[in-house]
Amino acid sequence: MAKSLRSKWKRKMRAEKRKKNAPKELARLKAVLGQEGKGEISMKEVCESATLVSARGLPAREQDVEMSAGDAAEQNEMGKMEMDSKRSKDTQLNEHGQYPVWMSQRQAKKLKNQRLGKKTGQKKKKKGLAW
């Protein structure tokens, strides 16, 4: 395929822009890496781009609390996650009758047809020639 004049011009202009911006990018990279000055990142630069929050100011959540030895033993005895028990193994439906989000519509339709075929006991007629 031939190279058009437009693509050549665009490539040329991008190269010129890279040359022009290279010193700025290098200076910014050095500043971020902390090679400029004392060798450490100053907190002023970090505060401009990020919001810092202390851990003491955050409310404690139930999930963050460590489990006691008894709770850990009970968890191991059950061996199942809560999500596994709410979903049927054979139909893949949850308690609300919804399929998992990762399942495609084609798979869901196939499972639905299998499920409804079992209930009624009717066999689906095969397509083909009737000889």
C-alpha positions in Angstrom: 0.0 0.0 0.0 1.4 3.4 -0.9 2.1 6.1 1.7 0.0 9.1 1.3 1.2 12.6 1.5 -1.1 13.3 4.4 0.3 10.4 6.5 3.8 11.5 5.8 3.0 15.1 6.8 1.3 13.9 10.0 4.3 11.7 10.9 6.7 14.6 10.3 4.7 16.9 12.5 4.5 14.4 15.3 8.3 13.9 15.2 8.8 17.7 15.4 6.3 17.9 18.3 8.3 15.1 20.1 11.5 17.1 19.7 9.9 20.3 21.0 8.3 18.6 24.1 11.3 16.3 24.9 13.1 18.7 27.3 9.8 19.5 29.1 9.0 15.8 29.5 12.5 15.1 30.7 12.4 17.8 33.3 9.0 16.7 34.5 10.2 13.1 34.8 13.2 14.1 36.8 11.1 16.1 39.1 8.7 13.2 39.7 11.5 10.8 40.3 13.1 13.1 42.7 16.5 13.4 41.0 16.3 17.2 41.0 17.6 18.9 44.1 17.9 16.7 47.2 16.9 13.4 45.6 13.5 13.0 47.3 10.0 13.8 46.1 8.6 16.9 47.8 5.2 16.6 49.4 4.1 19.8 47.8 4.2 18.2 44.3 2.4 15.1 45.6 -0.4 17.2 47.3 -1.1 18.9 44.1 -2.0 15.7 42.3 -3.4 13.6 45.2 -5.5 14.0 48.3 -3.9 12.6 51.4 -6.1 11.2 54.2 -4.9 9.8 57.5 -6.0 6.3 58.5 -7.1 7.5 61.9 -9.7 9.8 60.3 -11.5 6.9 58.5 -14.3 5.1 60.2 -13.7 1.4 61.1 -15.5 -1.1 59.0 -16.6 -4.6 60.0 -14.6 -6.2 57.2 -11.4 -4.6 58.5 -11.7 -6.1 61.9 -9.7 -9.3 62.4 -11.5 -12.5 62.9 -11.0 -14.4 66.2 -9.7 -18.0 66.2 -13.3 -19.4 66.7 -14.6 -17.5 63.7 -11.7 -18.7 61.5 -12.4 -22.3 62.5 -16.1 -21.9 61.6 -15.2 -20.4 58.3 -12.9 -23.3 57.4 -15.6 -25.9 58.4 -18.2 -24.4 56.2 -15.7 -24.3 53.2 -18.2 -22.4 51.0 -18.6 -18.8 50.3 -22.0 -17.2 50.8 -22.3 -16.4 47.1 -21.9 -20.1 46.2 -24.9 -21.2 48.4 -27.2 -18.6 46.9 -26.7 -19.8 43.3 -28.1 -23.1 42.0 -25.3 -25.4 40.6 -27.4 -26.9 37.8 -29.4 -23.9 36.6 -26.9 -21.2 37.5 -29.8 -19.0 38.7 -29.6 -17.0 41.9 -32.5 -16.5 44.3 -34.0 -13.7 42.1 -33.9 -15.9 39.0 -31.0 -14.0 37.4 -28.1 -15.6 35.5 -24.5 -14.5 36.4 -23.3 -11.3 34.7 -20.5 -13.2 32.9 -22.9 -15.5 31.2 -23.8 -14.7 27.6 -27.3 -14.5 26.4 -26.8 -17.5 24.2 -25.7 -19.6 27.2 -28.6 -18.4 29.3 -31.1 -19.2 26.5 -29.6 -22.7 26.2 -29.9 -23.4 30.0 -33.4 -22.0 30.0 -34.4 -24.4 27.1 -32.9 -27.3 29.0 -34.7 -26.4 32.2 -38.1 -26.0 30.5 -37.6 -29.1 28.4 -37.0 -31.2 31.6 -40.2 -29.9 33.2 -42.6 -30.6 30.3 -40.9 -33.8 29.3 -41.2 -32.9 25.6 -38.3 -33.5 23.3 -37.3 -30.9 20.8 -37.8 -32.1 17.2 -34.6 -32.3 15.3 -34.3 -30.4 12.1 -33.5 -32.3 9.0 -35.0 -34.4 6.2 -38.0 -36.6 7.0 -37.2 -39.8 5.2 
